[in-house]
């Protein structure tokens, strides 16, 4: 394998991680991503055992997950597999589909709460124009956040993922950190 | 001191504050206005035009007079209403708009010349001599204009923004708002209750009426406790809902820390965007006054405000007060103040049949004058033709109540005149889903407000399919107002209507005389209603005066409507918290960090930061650096990050057909493993964007675009895919960020790449000009190689997954050290493409065609594509300007982009304009400045001398017309 050393979206050797009171934000540099789009007359596949979800939804499988990104289009996630050619693996599982490498197109930040869903909802309220109460576990959507376009995934009651363009990693990290930090200042 | 008993203030604690440098004290619960009154201070400001002494007029955010500068240093804020400034320990305030002390304003001389400053004076004065305007009159007027001054320092505070969603937004937390919130909250709906005050209760806090035989504050406290305990209800205090926007979105500002000496770690204010399925406007009503001569003395205020000060803040503006009223409500003030031991000199009621409601003197008549410049000393009563002066230190004026229709008139809702109420109420139209309740719709008695709020909430929820029963309500007063309209007291002298902009009844008469009679003209001619209070205490009165003058009833005179914001919103909070470098997000390339450590100077290219040039120690001017980078690239090998150019992945059985229609030139015929230069046209036939298209496989292409157009081109492609040709089997996705793309250019480019590719044949035969392939580099890293050139040199672009971009560049630099490997930035990139004659954004400016670019033959006549038909239209056929190169006849002279081209000897006018210069740079290759531009019949004028002119700055230079390809015009280096 190559001896070239990769860097994270934030430009460092190791992924960033920071705690802000009840919330911890961690850069998920190992997440593999690939886009899967149905070609005409292709049957909807169940790649890697995944039941591809409908609009607004995220479906988790074994070490992989998928969220809807358009008619006949999904983004497939694979934990800790960014170093491999995940797109090739996926293409083999989805004949008759267009598959495109996306791991390096995005930066993913995983946000975890140690106090249940309330801190996640409070953060969502300050970041995006999404009805936080209606964005429960299994929800995924694309929306604007501080002049950037991001995917939001409610992975669990106490976990939220924010996926933005890789080149905007610094701006997104800043926006998330500033907002979480202000919430920490407000909390008693 | 004029403190009374009772009130909602905490007498156990004292707060120290200063006003105009003097120290005073007050209590928690005071506003700056109430604390000043409690300390006997009635003079609080100077009026805008005439600099007349003014005191506080109201007890709310509608305050026109008592505008102060709050805080000092960088946090100093002008135009704060003392009536809403919560008192805190250490508060510093200063009055505004005077030269010299507040009590002796040197600019009060304006009042003596008031005839010259009447409405519209600046349309008639300061006209002569003309030359004086710019140097003398305008600066003087500017200095005199405006209220308050800025600190001129950056705002040091933090701000935030947020988004809320609810079933019902209740705007206002008074009687109507609380009963609406209780009704909706108990029904389980998601409710947000917002009030601009720091306490809930609205006028219930200011009146002495009982609710269920107990002080109203007790009911308020119980309602508040219940609402706070409901998980589906959110209370926002100190929050002004300032506007109703599209799609049911309401803008609100929460003053999180304005009432604290320092925000500390909190944000100072938060901008909330509230998406509400329904909203109840429980915004109450604002009292109006009755203009009479000299009615602006400090100590003259609204009667409702006077009793609010007495009941809520336990303060009277004077020991001896009088009331002037045209309705029963004014008498309430007399009763409440008398009950607290204040001497009520008289109630002057303009209704001939009015009766006293307590043990005070009642006079049937009107107030016709007031004296006491720095503080009221007495008022003149006109009764049955007899005039009498009455001593008093304060006068409460009660002219009736105006429902607060501000938000209801957003979205062009027009209020309607209610003849019985003698006031405007919300009409049809206005923001959808907004229901007015209580005093805001003219149902202002306490009982009516409570009932109306509950009903409005029930109705709103019924519209949403949520069942709600109106909350049970306490027994409350329900007295009619008994108003008999008196819009102003006729007579000589000036009677103020709009206090903040210093507009009098005389000004309205003047407007009428000058035929500025429709309300929109009246407003603009007199500036009535155009100050920071939006004329909240003046508009209806002004309309009534104009109506008297024209003889038309008020509804025919016009209506006043309002635009957001309801009260001032700072730009800082609208910014939402992102300031400085974080105001806009920045996109960084995969090699940004490496470039930074190399000392690169960066330039903004849209949202991107790109390395512009890489200065070396000893280089003192950017030209030195750029010239060196260009020469080094053309001599050895240069390396440049070109990741920012858009990349779109195109797949599918019909991908080729799709691209044939997107591009002007043929693309379906492109062979696998090859790249083709592509031109895209706009629908109207104009050249739009250029780039490359690489065919990686039978059904797999990668389209590249310019940096600036990456988004628009991708959007156009998606639009074409989804809407124009949905029958085509094609799938798209952006891959701009996913691949780091590095240009490797120069005679040593192949030798350098040979050192990093894994056994890939880079010979000219195996990998010719315009070839592409997938491969691996550096021991197995997947990559893509494209042999394309922007510089005119032997060149390649190598793409690797973005996380390896930095490592790749480091490896290339290391491996290329003996080959002269040199990083270069956007400046050198630009110089080289100009030297080569390549079009870029400057040439593709939306006004040029393929023909003009010399690419006319690229627009295929054998197949259709977006813009192809329109590119052949008559209007474009007559165009003769084509792209040429330009070189100064005198090599020491400079070519400037933007200059226009003229024949030698021709005058420099639009009629003789023959073209313009699009790009220019210093060319190390040519040894002088060079340029590209469009010149009429340029192709036939090679060698001719033309004149480039910049008339704005008086520049002219003689240029020779040459081929745009300054370097290697045969293109041999590319194909080597």
Interface residues (C-beta under 8 A of the other chain):
Chain A: X1 X2 X3 X4 X5 X6 X7 X8 X9 X11 X29 X35 X37 X39 X40 X73 X82 X85 X98 X100 X101 X102 X103 X104 X105 X106 X125 X126 X128 X129 X130 X131 X132 X133 X134 X146 X147 X148 X165 X166 X167 X168 X169 X170 X171 X172 X174 X175 X178 X179 X182 X185 X186
Chain B: X158 X160 X161 X162 X163 X164 X165 X190 X265 X266 X267 X273 X275 X577 X578 X582 X584 X585 X586 X587 X588 X589 X592 X593 X608 X643 X649 X651 X652 X653 X729 X731 X733 X734 X735 X736 X737 X738 X739 X740 X776 X777 X778 X779 X780 X781 X782 X801 X802 X803 X804 X806 X807 X808 X811
